[in-house]
Amino acid sequence: MTIIPAIDILNGQAVRLYQGNYQQKTVVNRDPLAQALIWQKLGATLIHLVDLDGAKNGRPTNFTLIKKIIATLNIPIQVGGGIRTKKDIEAYLAAGAQNVILGSAAIKNPQLLRLVSQKYGQIIVVAIDAHNNLVMTGGWLESSQLKIFDLVKKVTELGIKKIIFTDITRDGTLTQPNYQLLTKLIKQTNLSIVASGGIASLAQIKRLTRLGIKEAIVGQALYSGRIDFRQAQQSF
């Protein structure tokens, strides 16, 4: 299991949101670069960066900051948030991102998804952010009216190999992952699935491992101290 620390950037700061609500934010570090360096020092092998401003605005907004973080760190970075065009994707790849994550673009622009999945292969990852079985877009602020498994089928047909699944109702809540949906995804698809949302303990991560999940994005549990990152690294 690879535990991936999450850094969500809003107004130039590293924050955590509660259930994706921009009005319920907690600043965890005023300097996202400093926070990224902390995770690197603690032994992270991959960091998950999200441009929350970009996700809401529909275009990369914190690109300069994220580019600086990528250039400064010695470990891989995966980036999402507001990436809607081929130009956006290529800019992040040129900046050194290991993976580019598409959310809204995967739903609204299937032609782009097909093109970039063919060109870049597993570098392109799709984020499926769900609320009550419907996929949300626009920084989790808009419902696409598209059901989870309809999108899974669509992205699979377009050549995507990996998805990040987040149950928004659990994100930032320190409850537990949506094991039921994750199990269903594992059984009904051949996709590589990254778990995200609600992870609150090492025991939960171990349960995800038993399900066959090899990567988990963790945010609030790390920032609150519910999970000790060094201990977690040594447990897998």
N, C-alpha and C positions, 0 to 999 in steps of 0.2 A: 504493500500500500504506500502510495506517495501522498503525503499530506501537504497540500498547497496553501500557503497563507494568502489571504485576500487583502488587497489594498484598493479601496474604493475612493476615488478622488472627486471631491465636490468643492468648488470655489478654491481650488488650489490646496486643499487640506485632505488628509486621510481621515475618512469617516466611516461609521457604521450606521446603517439605516435599520429601522424596525419594520419588518414586513414590506420593505421597499418604499416606505413612506418618507418622502423628502422633508416632511415637516417634523419627523421624529428621528433626528440625526444626533449622533454622538461623535465629537471630534476625538480621534484616538491619537493623532499626531498632526501638528500643524505643518509638518514637513514630510511629505510622502517619500522623498528620497531618503531621509534619515530613517524612516520606518522600514523601507526596503533594505537598507544596509543592516538594520537590526536583524531582520529575518535571515539575511545572508550569513551574518556572523553566527547565528544560532544553528546554522546547518541546513537551511532550506535549499532544495535542489531545483525549485521552480516557484515562481511567484505569479499570482493571478492579479492583473491590474485592470481596473474598470474605470473608464472616464464617465462618471455619472452625469456631468454637465453635457458631455457629448451625446449620451444616450437620450437625454431629455431634449436637446437642441437639434438632434438629427445630423450632427456633423462632429468630427473630432474637434474638441474644444481645448483639451489639455495636452495637445500633441507635443508641444515644446518641452513641457515638464516630463512627460512619459519618455520622450526620446532621450532626455538627460539621464533618467533613471536607468534605461536600458544600457546607455553608454558607460555608466559608472559601475554597474554591477558586473560580476563575473559569472553569474548564473543565468539560466534562461528565463525569459519573461513571456507570458501570454497576455494578449491585450484585447479588450473589448470595449464597446461603448461608442455609439455614434458612427460606426464604420458602415457606410452605405454604398460606397462606389469602389470600382476597381482601382481608382487613383488612391483612395484612402488605404486600401489593402496594401498596395505597392509601397506607399509611403512608410507604413509601419514595418513592412518587411525590409525595406532599405535602411530603416533605423535600427534594425537588428532584432525585432521581435521573433520569437521562435514559432509562435502560433498566433493567428488572427481569429478572433471570435466574432461571428455574425449572429445577430438576433433578429432585429426588425427586417434587415435586408434579406434574410433567408425566407421570410414570408412574403414580403412585398416585391421582391425582385428575383424570382426563381431562375431567370435567364443568367443573371450575374452569378448566382450560386453554382449553376451548372458550369459556367465558364471557368470560374476560379477553382472549383473542385477538380476539374480536369487539368488545369494548369499547375496548381500547387499541391494537389493531393491532400495528405493528412495534415498539412500546415493549417488548413481551414477547418475550424471547429464551429459547430452551431450551438448556440445557447437556446435551450427550450425552457422558458420561464413561465411557469403555470400558476394559475389561480382558479381553484374550483374546476379543474379539468380543461380550462380554456387557456390558450397561450396569450401572454401579454406582450405588448410591444411599446416602443417609445419611452424607454426607461421605466417599464412596468406601469406606465400611466394609462395605456390604452389596451382595450381588449380586441384581439384580432377576430374573435368569434370562431377561431379555428381550434378544434380539439387536439389534444396532445398527440394521440396516435395517428391522426390524419397528417399532422406535420412530420411526425417520425417517418411515415411512409413516403411522404413527398421528398424529404431530404435524403433518404436512403436511395430513392430512385435517381436523384440528382448526383449521386456519387460520394456523399459525405460518409465518413467512417467513424467519426467521434462526435458525441454531443455532451454538453454540460446540462444536466437537469436540475432545476431549482424549483422547489415548491415555495412560492412567494409567501404563503400564509405562515410558513415556518421560519423563513429567513430572519435572522437576528433575534429569534425568540428563545433560543437555548432550550428547546423542547426535545425534539428528535427528528431524524430524517423521515421522509415519507417512504417507509419500507415497502408498503403495499404497491405503490406505483413503481418504485425502483425494481422490485421483483418482477412485476409485469413487463417492464421495459426489457429486462435481461432475458426473460423467457420468450418474448415475442419479436425481438430484433437481434441482428448480428452486429449492432453498433457497439463501439467501446463507449462506456457510460461513465461520466465523471459526476459524482454525487455532490450536491451543494444544497444548503438550506437546513437550518435547525440542528446541526451537529453540535452536541454539548458535552460529550465525554469520550474517553478512550474506548469504553465498552461499546459505544455506538459505532465507532470506527471499526472495531474488531468485527462487529456484526455485519457491517457493510462488506468487509473483507470476505466473510463467509458466504455472502451473496455472490461473490465473484467480481466485486468492484475493486479496481486497482488504483483509483485516484479519487481524492476527496478534497474539495475546497472548504477551508475552515476560516471563519472570520471572528465573530463575536466570542466564541469559546476561547480563542487564543488571546484576544485583547482583554477579556475579563479575568483571565487566569484560570478558567474552568479546565482548560487543557494546557499542560506544560509542554511547550513545543519540543524541548530537548528530550524529555521523557517519551513523548510521542514518537519522535524520530527513532529512539532506541527500541521501541516496542514492535517495530515492523522491519 
